[in-house]
Structures are given as C-alpha cells and as structure tokens.
Amino acid sequence: MLAPGAEQDFNIRHPEEIVTAQLESAETFSTLLAAVAGVALLVGGIGIMNVMLAWVTERTREIGLRLAIGAKQSAILGQFLAEAAANSCRVVRLVPVVRCSRARDGRGRR
C-alpha cells in the first residue's frame, strides 16, 4: 500500500491492451512490407523494360531483315516476349542458365 502523496512506482496493464498493441504493430509491419515489395516490383519492371529497349535497339537490323523475308509481326513480338520472360526469370534466379552442349555433374566435370 502506498503512503499518501507517495509516487506510484508501478503500472497495471490488462492483457487485452498488449494483444491490441501487438495486432497494431503487425498490421503496420505488413503495410510497410507490402510497400517495399511494390517498390521492388516497380524497380524490377523498369529494369527489365530498359534491357528490352536496349535489345530491340541493338537488333533493329535483324528485325528489319526478318520482316523483309516475310516474318509476321506477331512472330517477332512473340520472340521478344519469350526473351523478356526468360530474362526476368534469369534475373531473379528462378531458372538457371542451361547449357545446350552437354550436362555437367555436380563437381563441374562433363
């Protein structure tokens, strides 16, 4: 028991207050994580777009040649779409680069 006029050196908390605080902090963390993921996706998309623009710019002669010999625009667009998908997977290392020659064993030997 406290003496009259003495300073309170304790506090009382209800368990519901602790649970509410934990839920609020978890919601804030989830929002922050979603914002960071959104920015990362945006930056990755811009990077892939720039790489594809460079590829198309470098290969304008090839595209013109393919059009001249009768390739359809949809075939050329499909090729670049497939290359963009492969590039984006390679960037995030979902699909390793596969050599077409001969497979190697786990120690780097053929």
Biopython code that builds the backbone (N, CA, C, O; Angstrom):
import numpy as np
from Bio.PDB.StructureBuilder import StructureBuilder

atoms = [
    (1, "MET", "N", (0.840, -1.166, 0.000)),
    (1, "MET", "CA", (0.000, 0.000, 0.000)),
    (1, "MET", "C", (0.889, 1.233, 0.000)),
    (1, "MET", "O", (1.930, 1.273, 0.656)),
    (2, "LEU", "N", (0.453, 2.237, -0.751)),
    (2, "LEU", "CA", (1.216, 3.462, -0.867)),
    (2, "LEU", "C", (0.855, 4.427, 0.259)),
    (2, "LEU", "O", (-0.282, 4.502, 0.723)),
    (3, "ALA", "N", (1.846, 5.132, 0.653)),
    (3, "ALA", "CA", (1.599, 6.190, 1.638)),
    (3, "ALA", "C", (0.957, 7.364, 0.907)),
    (3, "ALA", "O", (1.179, 7.532, -0.292)),
    (4, "PRO", "N", (0.179, 8.169, 1.593)),
    (4, "PRO", "CA", (-0.436, 9.319, 0.940)),
    (4, "PRO", "C", (0.641, 10.266, 0.410)),
    (4, "PRO", "O", (1.574, 10.625, 1.129)),
    (5, "GLY", "N", (0.500, 10.672, -0.872)),
    (5, "GLY", "CA", (1.448, 11.581, -1.506)),
    (5, "GLY", "C", (2.679, 10.894, -2.077)),
    (5, "GLY", "O", (3.534, 11.576, -2.642)),
    (6, "ALA", "N", (2.810, 9.567, -1.956)),
    (6, "ALA", "CA", (3.974, 8.850, -2.485)),
    (6, "ALA", "C", (3.813, 8.632, -4.000)),
    (6, "ALA", "O", (2.703, 8.530, -4.523)),
    (7, "GLU", "N", (4.957, 8.567, -4.672)),
    (7, "GLU", "CA", (4.940, 8.379, -6.124)),
    (7, "GLU", "C", (4.624, 6.920, -6.458)),
    (7, "GLU", "O", (5.110, 6.000, -5.800)),
    (8, "GLN", "N", (3.794, 6.724, -7.502)),
    (8, "GLN", "CA", (3.459, 5.356, -7.918)),
    (8, "GLN", "C", (4.623, 4.795, -8.721)),
    (8, "GLN", "O", (4.989, 5.350, -9.757)),
    (9, "ASP", "N", (5.205, 3.700, -8.251)),
    (9, "ASP", "CA", (6.339, 3.100, -8.938)),
    (9, "ASP", "C", (5.949, 1.785, -9.625)),
    (9, "ASP", "O", (6.775, 0.884, -9.769)),
    (10, "PHE", "N", (4.718, 1.689, -10.034)),
    (10, "PHE", "CA", (4.230, 0.501, -10.726)),
    (10, "PHE", "C", (3.152, 0.926, -11.713)),
    (10, "PHE", "O", (2.603, 2.024, -11.620)),
    (11, "ASN", "N", (2.861, 0.048, -12.651)),
    (11, "ASN", "CA", (1.728, 0.282, -13.542)),
    (11, "ASN", "C", (1.007, -1.034, -13.758)),
    (11, "ASN", "O", (1.600, -2.106, -13.632)),
    (12, "ILE", "N", (-0.228, -0.954, -14.072)),
    (12, "ILE", "CA", (-1.078, -2.132, -14.259)),
    (12, "ILE", "C", (-1.519, -2.166, -15.717)),
    (12, "ILE", "O", (-2.030, -1.180, -16.249)),
    (13, "ARG", "N", (-1.315, -3.304, -16.347)),
    (13, "ARG", "CA", (-1.732, -3.462, -17.736)),
    (13, "ARG", "C", (-2.683, -4.639, -17.848)),
    (13, "ARG", "O", (-2.552, -5.659, -17.172)),
    (14, "HIS", "N", (-3.631, -4.447, -18.723)),
    (14, "HIS", "CA", (-4.590, -5.501, -18.991)),
    (14, "HIS", "C", (-4.078, -6.300, -20.191)),
    (14, "HIS", "O", (-3.545, -5.699, -21.124)),
    (15, "PRO", "N", (-4.217, -7.621, -20.208)),
    (15, "PRO", "CA", (-3.716, -8.424, -21.333)),
    (15, "PRO", "C", (-4.323, -8.018, -22.690)),
    (15, "PRO", "O", (-3.676, -8.173, -23.726)),
    (16, "GLU", "N", (-5.542, -7.509, -22.686)),
    (16, "GLU", "CA", (-6.163, -7.082, -23.948)),
    (16, "GLU", "C", (-5.405, -5.909, -24.561)),
    (16, "GLU", "O", (-5.331, -5.804, -25.785)),
    (17, "GLU", "N", (-4.844, -5.029, -23.740)),
    (17, "GLU", "CA", (-4.058, -3.904, -24.250)),
    (17, "GLU", "C", (-2.802, -4.408, -24.967)),
    (17, "GLU", "O", (-2.423, -3.868, -26.006)),
    (18, "ILE", "N", (-2.166, -5.424, -24.424)),
    (18, "ILE", "CA", (-0.949, -5.985, -25.023)),
    (18, "ILE", "C", (-1.280, -6.636, -26.368)),
    (18, "ILE", "O", (-0.549, -6.456, -27.342)),
    (19, "VAL", "N", (-2.369, -7.384, -26.422)),
    (19, "VAL", "CA", (-2.782, -8.036, -27.653)),
    (19, "VAL", "C", (-3.135, -6.997, -28.709)),
    (19, "VAL", "O", (-2.783, -7.161, -29.877)),
    (20, "THR", "N", (-3.819, -5.940, -28.318)),
    (20, "THR", "CA", (-4.177, -4.875, -29.259)),
    (20, "THR", "C", (-2.926, -4.196, -29.810)),
    (20, "THR", "O", (-2.843, -3.915, -31.006)),
    (21, "ALA", "N", (-1.967, -3.937, -28.948)),
    (21, "ALA", "CA", (-0.721, -3.316, -29.401)),
    (21, "ALA", "C", (0.028, -4.231, -30.369)),
    (21, "ALA", "O", (0.575, -3.750, -31.362)),
    (22, "GLN", "N", (0.065, -5.524, -30.107)),
    (22, "GLN", "CA", (0.727, -6.468, -30.999)),
    (22, "GLN", "C", (0.035, -6.534, -32.353)),
    (22, "GLN", "O", (0.700, -6.593, -33.388)),
    (23, "LEU", "N", (-1.294, -6.523, -32.355)),
    (23, "LEU", "CA", (-2.026, -6.563, -33.620)),
    (23, "LEU", "C", (-1.792, -5.287, -34.435)),
    (23, "LEU", "O", (-1.646, -5.353, -35.655)),
    (24, "GLU", "N", (-1.756, -4.145, -33.780)),
    (24, "GLU", "CA", (-1.499, -2.893, -34.482)),
    (24, "GLU", "C", (-0.094, -2.871, -35.083)),
    (24, "GLU", "O", (0.092, -2.422, -36.214)),
    (25, "SER", "N", (0.886, -3.350, -34.334)),
    (25, "SER", "CA", (2.258, -3.356, -34.864)),
    (25, "SER", "C", (2.397, -4.364, -36.011)),
    (25, "SER", "O", (3.137, -4.111, -36.962)),
    (26, "ALA", "N", (1.702, -5.491, -35.936)),
    (26, "ALA", "CA", (1.742, -6.466, -37.026)),
    (26, "ALA", "C", (1.094, -5.889, -38.283)),
    (26, "ALA", "O", (1.587, -6.120, -39.387)),
    (27, "GLU", "N", (0.018, -5.155, -38.138)),
    (27, "GLU", "CA", (-0.637, -4.530, -39.286)),
    (27, "GLU", "C", (0.259, -3.461, -39.913)),
    (27, "GLU", "O", (0.342, -3.357, -41.137)),
    (28, "THR", "N", (0.923, -2.672, -39.079)),
    (28, "THR", "CA", (1.841, -1.656, -39.590)),
    (28, "THR", "C", (3.008, -2.308, -40.327)),
    (28, "THR", "O", (3.417, -1.830, -41.385)),
    (29, "PHE", "N", (3.540, -3.382, -39.781)),
    (29, "PHE", "CA", (4.647, -4.093, -40.424)),
    (29, "PHE", "C", (4.215, -4.684, -41.764)),
    (29, "PHE", "O", (4.971, -4.637, -42.734)),
    (30, "SER", "N", (3.009, -5.237, -41.825)),
    (30, "SER", "CA", (2.503, -5.796, -43.083)),
    (30, "SER", "C", (2.346, -4.714, -44.146)),
    (30, "SER", "O", (2.665, -4.938, -45.313)),
    (31, "THR", "N", (1.859, -3.553, -43.750)),
    (31, "THR", "CA", (1.716, -2.443, -44.692)),
    (31, "THR", "C", (3.077, -1.989, -45.197)),
    (31, "THR", "O", (3.245, -1.745, -46.392)),
    (32, "LEU", "N", (4.038, -1.876, -44.309)),
    (32, "LEU", "CA", (5.390, -1.479, -44.701)),
    (32, "LEU", "C", (6.015, -2.512, -45.641)),
    (32, "LEU", "O", (6.658, -2.145, -46.624)),
    (33, "LEU", "N", (5.832, -3.785, -45.346)),
    (33, "LEU", "CA", (6.370, -4.850, -46.183)),
    (33, "LEU", "C", (5.735, -4.820, -47.576)),
    (33, "LEU", "O", (6.431, -5.004, -48.574)),
    (34, "ALA", "N", (4.428, -4.592, -47.649)),
    (34, "ALA", "CA", (3.751, -4.502, -48.947)),
    (34, "ALA", "C", (4.260, -3.309, -49.742)),
    (34, "ALA", "O", (4.421, -3.408, -50.959)),
    (35, "ALA", "N", (4.516, -2.190, -49.086)),
    (35, "ALA", "CA", (5.037, -1.008, -49.783)),
    (35, "ALA", "C", (6.436, -1.278, -50.337)),
    (35, "ALA", "O", (6.732, -0.898, -51.470)),
    (36, "VAL", "N", (7.286, -1.919, -49.564)),
    (36, "VAL", "CA", (8.642, -2.242, -50.030)),
    (36, "VAL", "C", (8.576, -3.222, -51.201)),
    (36, "VAL", "O", (9.318, -3.074, -52.172)),
    (37, "ALA", "N", (7.697, -4.217, -51.119)),
    (37, "ALA", "CA", (7.559, -5.177, -52.221)),
    (37, "ALA", "C", (7.055, -4.488, -53.484)),
    (37, "ALA", "O", (7.510, -4.804, -54.583)),
    (38, "GLY", "N", (6.128, -3.557, -53.342)),
    (38, "GLY", "CA", (5.627, -2.816, -54.501)),
    (38, "GLY", "C", (6.709, -1.995, -55.173)),
    (38, "GLY", "O", (6.805, -1.965, -56.400)),
    (39, "VAL", "N", (7.523, -1.328, -54.369)),
    (39, "VAL", "CA", (8.623, -0.539, -54.930)),
    (39, "VAL", "C", (9.632, -1.457, -55.624)),
    (39, "VAL", "O", (10.141, -1.119, -56.693)),
    (40, "ALA", "N", (9.923, -2.603, -55.031)),
    (40, "ALA", "CA", (10.868, -3.547, -55.638)),
    (40, "ALA", "C", (10.342, -4.061, -56.973)),
    (40, "ALA", "O", (11.108, -4.179, -57.930)),
    (41, "LEU", "N", (9.051, -4.368, -57.055)),
    (41, "LEU", "CA", (8.474, -4.813, -58.321)),
    (41, "LEU", "C", (8.521, -3.718, -59.375)),
    (41, "LEU", "O", (8.799, -3.987, -60.544)),
    (42, "LEU", "N", (8.254, -2.500, -58.969)),
    (42, "LEU", "CA", (8.295, -1.375, -59.908)),
    (42, "LEU", "C", (9.711, -1.181, -60.454)),
    (42, "LEU", "O", (9.900, -1.011, -61.658)),
    (43, "VAL", "N", (10.696, -1.206, -59.568)),
    (43, "VAL", "CA", (12.086, -1.017, -59.999)),
    (43, "VAL", "C", (12.529, -2.177, -60.898)),
    (43, "VAL", "O", (13.205, -1.957, -61.903)),
    (44, "GLY", "N", (12.153, -3.400, -60.544)),
    (44, "GLY", "CA", (12.488, -4.548, -61.385)),
    (44, "GLY", "C", (11.844, -4.454, -62.755)),
    (44, "GLY", "O", (12.478, -4.767, -63.763)),
    (45, "GLY", "N", (10.598, -4.029, -62.801)),
    (45, "GLY", "CA", (9.913, -3.864, -64.087)),
    (45, "GLY", "C", (10.565, -2.809, -64.955)),
    (45, "GLY", "O", (10.695, -2.991, -66.165)),
    (46, "ILE", "N", (10.975, -1.707, -64.350)),
    (46, "ILE", "CA", (11.665, -0.660, -65.105)),
    (46, "ILE", "C", (13.000, -1.172, -65.627)),
    (46, "ILE", "O", (13.383, -0.860, -66.755)),
    (47, "GLY", "N", (13.705, -1.947, -64.828)),
    (47, "GLY", "CA", (14.983, -2.511, -65.261)),
    (47, "GLY", "C", (14.813, -3.449, -66.441)),
    (47, "GLY", "O", (15.571, -3.370, -67.408)),
    (48, "ILE", "N", (13.829, -4.334, -66.376)),
    (48, "ILE", "CA", (13.575, -5.261, -67.481)),
    (48, "ILE", "C", (13.146, -4.494, -68.723)),
    (48, "ILE", "O", (13.540, -4.850, -69.834)),
    (49, "MET", "N", (12.342, -3.444, -68.551)),
    (49, "MET", "CA", (11.920, -2.634, -69.677)),
    (49, "MET", "C", (13.121, -1.981, -70.362)),
    (49, "MET", "O", (13.186, -1.942, -71.591)),
    (50, "ASN", "N", (14.057, -1.478, -69.589)),
    (50, "ASN", "CA", (15.239, -0.854, -70.167)),
    (50, "ASN", "C", (16.113, -1.861, -70.908)),
    (50, "ASN", "O", (16.654, -1.554, -71.970)),
    (51, "VAL", "N", (16.249, -3.054, -70.356)),
    (51, "VAL", "CA", (17.032, -4.090, -71.033)),
    (51, "VAL", "C", (16.369, -4.465, -72.349)),
    (51, "VAL", "O", (17.048, -4.615, -73.365)),
    (52, "MET", "N", (15.059, -4.618, -72.340)),
    (52, "MET", "CA", (14.355, -4.966, -73.573)),
    (52, "MET", "C", (14.467, -3.847, -74.605)),
    (52, "MET", "O", (14.615, -4.120, -75.796)),
    (53, "LEU", "N", (14.400, -2.610, -74.170)),
    (53, "LEU", "CA", (14.564, -1.492, -75.093)),
    (53, "LEU", "C", (15.950, -1.521, -75.728)),
    (53, "LEU", "O", (16.089, -1.272, -76.925)),
    (54, "ALA", "N", (16.963, -1.821, -74.942)),
    (54, "ALA", "CA", (18.325, -1.914, -75.484)),
    (54, "ALA", "C", (18.425, -3.065, -76.472)),
    (54, "ALA", "O", (19.066, -2.927, -77.514)),
    (55, "TRP", "N", (17.792, -4.214, -76.158)),
    (55, "TRP", "CA", (17.828, -5.357, -77.072)),
    (55, "TRP", "C", (17.173, -4.997, -78.404)),
    (55, "TRP", "O", (17.723, -5.294, -79.465)),
    (56, "VAL", "N", (16.015, -4.367, -78.357)),
    (56, "VAL", "CA", (15.317, -4.020, -79.594)),
    (56, "VAL", "C", (16.126, -3.001, -80.392)),
    (56, "VAL", "O", (16.214, -3.096, -81.616)),
    (57, "THR", "N", (16.712, -2.035, -79.703)),
    (57, "THR", "CA", (17.512, -1.027, -80.386)),
    (57, "THR", "C", (18.722, -1.659, -81.070)),
    (57, "THR", "O", (19.060, -1.297, -82.197)),
    (58, "GLU", "N", (19.366, -2.593, -80.396)),
    (58, "GLU", "CA", (20.532, -3.259, -80.969)),
    (58, "GLU", "C", (20.160, -4.157, -82.142)),
    (58, "GLU", "O", (20.983, -4.395, -83.026)),
    (59, "ARG", "N", (18.946, -4.650, -82.157)),
    (59, "ARG", "CA", (18.569, -5.653, -83.147)),
    (59, "ARG", "C", (17.590, -5.130, -84.188)),
    (59, "ARG", "O", (16.846, -5.912, -84.780)),
    (60, "THR", "N", (17.576, -3.826, -84.420)),
    (60, "THR", "CA", (16.650, -3.282, -85.413)),
    (60, "THR", "C", (16.957, -3.828, -86.814)),
    (60, "THR", "O", (16.041, -4.042, -87.607)),
    (61, "ARG", "N", (18.206, -4.047, -87.113)),
    (61, "ARG", "CA", (18.554, -4.592, -88.438)),
    (61, "ARG", "C", (18.022, -6.017, -88.574)),
    (61, "ARG", "O", (17.498, -6.394, -89.622)),
    (62, "GLU", "N", (18.158, -6.803, -87.510)),
    (62, "GLU", "CA", (17.646, -8.178, -87.556)),
    (62, "GLU", "C", (16.133, -8.176, -87.727)),
    (62, "GLU", "O", (15.589, -8.960, -88.505)),
    (63, "ILE", "N", (15.459, -7.297, -87.000)),
    (63, "ILE", "CA", (14.002, -7.220, -87.106)),
    (63, "ILE", "C", (13.602, -6.819, -88.525)),
    (63, "ILE", "O", (12.683, -7.399, -89.101)),
    (64, "GLY", "N", (14.297, -5.822, -89.087)),
    (64, "GLY", "CA", (14.003, -5.397, -90.454)),
    (64, "GLY", "C", (14.227, -6.513, -91.458)),
    (64, "GLY", "O", (13.446, -6.679, -92.395)),
    (65, "LEU", "N", (15.297, -7.282, -91.263)),
    (65, "LEU", "CA", (15.585, -8.398, -92.161)),
    (65, "LEU", "C", (14.502, -9.459, -92.064)),
    (65, "LEU", "O", (14.049, -9.984, -93.082)),
    (66, "ARG", "N", (14.088, -9.774, -90.853)),
    (66, "ARG", "CA", (13.035, -10.780, -90.673)),
    (66, "ARG", "C", (11.727, -10.326, -91.305)),
    (66, "ARG", "O", (11.019, -11.125, -91.917)),
    (67, "LEU", "N", (11.404, -9.034, -91.156)),
    (67, "LEU", "CA", (10.200, -8.510, -91.797)),
    (67, "LEU", "C", (10.333, -8.558, -93.322)),
    (67, "LEU", "O", (9.361, -8.837, -94.025)),
    (68, "ALA", "N", (11.530, -8.287, -93.825)),
    (68, "ALA", "CA", (11.740, -8.268, -95.272)),
    (68, "ALA", "C", (11.583, -9.649, -95.897)),
    (68, "ALA", "O", (11.143, -9.765, -97.041)),
    (69, "ILE", "N", (11.939, -10.696, -95.158)),
    (69, "ILE", "CA", (11.819, -12.043, -95.731)),
    (69, "ILE", "C", (10.479, -12.693, -95.409)),
    (69, "ILE", "O", (10.263, -13.868, -95.705)),
    (70, "GLY", "N", (9.576, -11.914, -94.798)),
    (70, "GLY", "CA", (8.206, -12.403, -94.642)),
    (70, "GLY", "C", (7.779, -12.812, -93.252)),
    (70, "GLY", "O", (6.718, -13.420, -93.106)),
    (71, "ALA", "N", (8.544, -12.512, -92.229)),
    (71, "ALA", "CA", (8.119, -12.862, -90.872)),
    (71, "ALA", "C", (6.948, -11.971, -90.456)),
    (71, "ALA", "O", (6.896, -10.793, -90.807)),
    (72, "LYS", "N", (6.024, -12.543, -89.714)),
    (72, "LYS", "CA", (4.886, -11.770, -89.234)),
    (72, "LYS", "C", (5.301, -10.977, -88.001)),
    (72, "LYS", "O", (6.202, -11.373, -87.262)),
    (73, "GLN", "N", (4.627, -9.852, -87.794)),
    (73, "GLN", "CA", (4.932, -9.038, -86.614)),
    (73, "GLN", "C", (4.656, -9.818, -85.335)),
    (73, "GLN", "O", (5.367, -9.655, -84.343)),
    (74, "SER", "N", (3.625, -10.668, -85.351)),
    (74, "SER", "CA", (3.298, -11.440, -84.150)),
    (74, "SER", "C", (4.421, -12.415, -83.795)),
    (74, "SER", "O", (4.666, -12.671, -82.616)),
    (75, "ALA", "N", (5.110, -12.965, -84.810)),
    (75, "ALA", "CA", (6.224, -13.882, -84.542)),
    (75, "ALA", "C", (7.389, -13.142, -83.902)),
    (75, "ALA", "O", (8.027, -13.653, -82.982)),
    (76, "ILE", "N", (7.665, -11.936, -84.392)),
    (76, "ILE", "CA", (8.754, -11.144, -83.822)),
    (76, "ILE", "C", (8.404, -10.710, -82.409)),
    (76, "ILE", "O", (9.247, -10.765, -81.513)),
    (77, "LEU", "N", (7.167, -10.280, -82.205)),
    (77, "LEU", "CA", (6.722, -9.882, -80.871)),
    (77, "LEU", "C", (6.766, -11.060, -79.908)),
    (77, "LEU", "O", (7.152, -10.908, -78.749)),
    (78, "GLY", "N", (6.368, -12.237, -80.392)),
    (78, "GLY", "CA", (6.426, -13.445, -79.560)),
    (78, "GLY", "C", (7.846, -13.788, -79.149)),
    (78, "GLY", "O", (8.091, -14.199, -78.015)),
    (79, "GLN", "N", (8.781, -13.618, -80.076)),
    (79, "GLN", "CA", (10.181, -13.886, -79.752)),
    (79, "GLN", "C", (10.662, -12.956, -78.647)),
    (79, "GLN", "O", (11.293, -13.403, -77.690)),
    (80, "PHE", "N", (10.370, -11.667, -78.772)),
    (80, "PHE", "CA", (10.825, -10.727, -77.754)),
    (80, "PHE", "C", (10.099, -10.932, -76.425)),
    (80, "PHE", "O", (10.681, -10.708, -75.363)),
    (81, "LEU", "N", (8.851, -11.351, -76.473)),
    (81, "LEU", "CA", (8.130, -11.648, -75.239)),
    (81, "LEU", "C", (8.747, -12.842, -74.533)),
    (81, "LEU", "O", (8.905, -12.829, -73.312)),
    (82, "ALA", "N", (9.098, -13.876, -75.292)),
    (82, "ALA", "CA", (9.747, -15.052, -74.700)),
    (82, "ALA", "C", (11.112, -14.689, -74.123)),
    (82, "ALA", "O", (11.485, -15.167, -73.052)),
    (83, "GLU", "N", (11.857, -13.841, -74.838)),
    (83, "GLU", "CA", (13.160, -13.417, -74.327)),
    (83, "GLU", "C", (13.007, -12.584, -73.060)),
    (83, "GLU", "O", (13.816, -12.700, -72.140)),
    (84, "ALA", "N", (11.977, -11.747, -73.008)),
    (84, "ALA", "CA", (11.749, -10.942, -71.800)),
    (84, "ALA", "C", (11.401, -11.826, -70.615)),
    (84, "ALA", "O", (11.876, -11.593, -69.503)),
    (85, "ALA", "N", (10.571, -12.842, -70.845)),
    (85, "ALA", "CA", (10.205, -13.756, -69.756)),
    (85, "ALA", "C", (11.425, -14.532, -69.274)),
    (85, "ALA", "O", (11.621, -14.696, -68.070)),
    (86, "ALA", "N", (12.248, -15.013, -70.211)),
    (86, "ALA", "CA", (13.452, -15.747, -69.817)),
    (86, "ALA", "C", (14.419, -14.841, -69.079)),
    (86, "ALA", "O", (15.050, -15.261, -68.109)),
    (87, "ASN", "N", (14.541, -13.597, -69.533)),
    (87, "ASN", "CA", (15.447, -12.652, -68.874)),
    (87, "ASN", "C", (14.975, -12.341, -67.460)),
    (87, "ASN", "O", (15.785, -12.286, -66.534)),
    (88, "SER", "N", (13.690, -12.140, -67.288)),
    (88, "SER", "CA", (13.203, -11.813, -65.946)),
    (88, "SER", "C", (13.360, -12.990, -65.002)),
    (88, "SER", "O", (13.658, -12.798, -63.824)),
    (89, "CYS", "N", (13.166, -14.200, -65.495)),
    (89, "CYS", "CA", (13.369, -15.377, -64.639)),
    (89, "CYS", "C", (14.841, -15.552, -64.301)),
    (89, "CYS", "O", (15.182, -15.932, -63.181)),
    (90, "ARG", "N", (15.715, -15.274, -65.266)),
    (90, "ARG", "CA", (17.144, -15.400, -65.025)),
    (90, "ARG", "C", (17.596, -14.365, -64.008)),
    (90, "ARG", "O", (18.469, -14.637, -63.185)),
    (91, "VAL", "N", (16.999, -13.174, -64.064)),
    (91, "VAL", "CA", (17.402, -12.111, -63.146)),
    (91, "VAL", "C", (17.102, -12.505, -61.711)),
    (91, "VAL", "O", (17.929, -12.283, -60.827)),
    (92, "VAL", "N", (15.949, -13.080, -61.466)),
    (92, "VAL", "CA", (15.603, -13.456, -60.096)),
    (92, "VAL", "C", (16.050, -14.871, -59.752)),
    (92, "VAL", "O", (15.731, -15.392, -58.683)),
    (93, "ARG", "N", (16.790, -15.483, -60.665)),
    (93, "ARG", "CA", (17.377, -16.803, -60.472)),
    (93, "ARG", "C", (16.350, -17.902, -60.230)),
    (93, "ARG", "O", (16.600, -18.845, -59.480)),
    (94, "LEU", "N", (15.183, -17.770, -60.877)),
    (94, "LEU", "CA", (14.204, -18.848, -60.802)),
    (94, "LEU", "C", (14.560, -19.980, -61.750)),
    (94, "LEU", "O", (14.329, -21.153, -61.457)),
    (95, "VAL", "N", (15.127, -19.609, -62.894)),
    (95, "VAL", "CA", (15.507, -20.594, -63.895)),
    (95, "VAL", "C", (16.999, -20.434, -64.151)),
    (95, "VAL", "O", (17.423, -19.386, -64.639)),
    (96, "PRO", "N", (17.801, -21.437, -63.838)),
    (96, "PRO", "CA", (19.236, -21.305, -64.091)),
    (96, "PRO", "C", (19.509, -21.330, -65.596)),
    (96, "PRO", "O", (18.727, -21.878, -66.373)),
    (97, "VAL", "N", (20.614, -20.737, -65.983)),
    (97, "VAL", "CA", (21.015, -20.752, -67.385)),
    (97, "VAL", "C", (21.460, -22.168, -67.722)),
    (97, "VAL", "O", (22.333, -22.729, -67.060)),
    (98, "VAL", "N", (20.859, -22.734, -68.746)),
    (98, "VAL", "CA", (21.133, -24.122, -69.107)),
    (98, "VAL", "C", (22.009, -24.138, -70.349)),
    (98, "VAL", "O", (21.729, -23.444, -71.326)),
    (99, "ARG", "N", (23.070, -24.935, -70.303)),
    (99, "ARG", "CA", (23.924, -25.095, -71.473)),
    (99, "ARG", "C", (23.342, -26.185, -72.351)),
    (99, "ARG", "O", (22.896, -27.223, -71.862)),
    (100, "CYS", "N", (23.349, -25.941, -73.636)),
    (100, "CYS", "CA", (22.787, -26.908, -74.577)),
    (100, "CYS", "C", (23.785, -27.974, -74.980)),
    (100, "CYS", "O", (23.397, -28.986, -75.563)),
    (101, "SER", "N", (25.067, -27.773, -74.683)),
    (101, "SER", "CA", (26.064, -28.743, -75.146)),
    (101, "SER", "C", (25.911, -30.062, -74.398)),
    (101, "SER", "O", (25.171, -30.939, -74.842)),
    (102, "ARG", "N", (26.587, -30.213, -73.290)),
    (102, "ARG", "CA", (26.488, -31.441, -72.508)),
    (102, "ARG", "C", (26.275, -31.071, -71.050)),
    (102, "ARG", "O", (26.756, -30.043, -70.573)),
    (103, "ALA", "N", (25.556, -31.916, -70.365)),
    (103, "ALA", "CA", (25.286, -31.656, -68.952)),
    (103, "ALA", "C", (26.536, -31.907, -68.132)),
    (103, "ALA", "O", (27.360, -32.755, -68.473)),
    (104, "ARG", "N", (26.664, -31.160, -67.049)),
    (104, "ARG", "CA", (27.802, -31.343, -66.151)),
    (104, "ARG", "C", (27.314, -32.032, -64.888)),
    (104, "ARG", "O", (26.156, -31.895, -64.494)),
    (105, "ASP", "N", (28.217, -32.774, -64.263)),
    (105, "ASP", "CA", (27.825, -33.374, -62.994)),
    (105, "ASP", "C", (28.024, -32.349, -61.884)),
    (105, "ASP", "O", (28.441, -31.227, -62.171)),
    (106, "GLY", "N", (27.753, -32.680, -60.666)),
    (106, "GLY", "CA", (27.810, -31.734, -59.558)),
    (106, "GLY", "C", (29.179, -31.165, -59.285)),
    (106, "GLY", "O", (29.275, -30.129, -58.626)),
    (107, "ARG", "N", (30.269, -31.797, -59.766)),
    (107, "ARG", "CA", (31.620, -31.296, -59.493)),
    (107, "ARG", "C", (32.181, -30.465, -60.639)),
    (107, "ARG", "O", (33.365, -30.130, -60.626)),
    (108, "GLY", "N", (31.360, -30.123, -61.633)),
    (108, "GLY", "CA", (31.814, -29.299, -62.723)),
    (108, "GLY", "C", (32.465, -30.046, -63.868)),
    (108, "GLY", "O", (32.987, -29.435, -64.801)),
    (109, "ARG", "N", (32.435, -31.392, -63.797)),
    (109, "ARG", "CA", (33.012, -32.188, -64.878)),
    (109, "ARG", "C", (31.928, -32.582, -65.853)),
    (109, "ARG", "O", (30.746, -32.617, -65.511)),
    (110, "ARG", "N", (32.344, -32.879, -67.078)),
    (110, "ARG", "CA", (31.389, -33.330, -68.098)),
    (110, "ARG", "C", (31.258, -34.820, -68.095)),
    (110, "ARG", "O", (30.497, -35.374, -68.888)),
]
sb = StructureBuilder()
sb.init_structure("model")
sb.init_model(0)
sb.init_chain("A")
sb.init_seg("    ")
for serial, (resi, resn, name, xyz) in enumerate(atoms, 1):
    if name == "N":
        sb.init_residue(resn, " ", resi, " ")
    sb.init_atom(name, np.array(xyz, "f"), 0.0, 1.0, " ", f" {name:<3s}", serial, name[0])
structure = sb.get_structure()
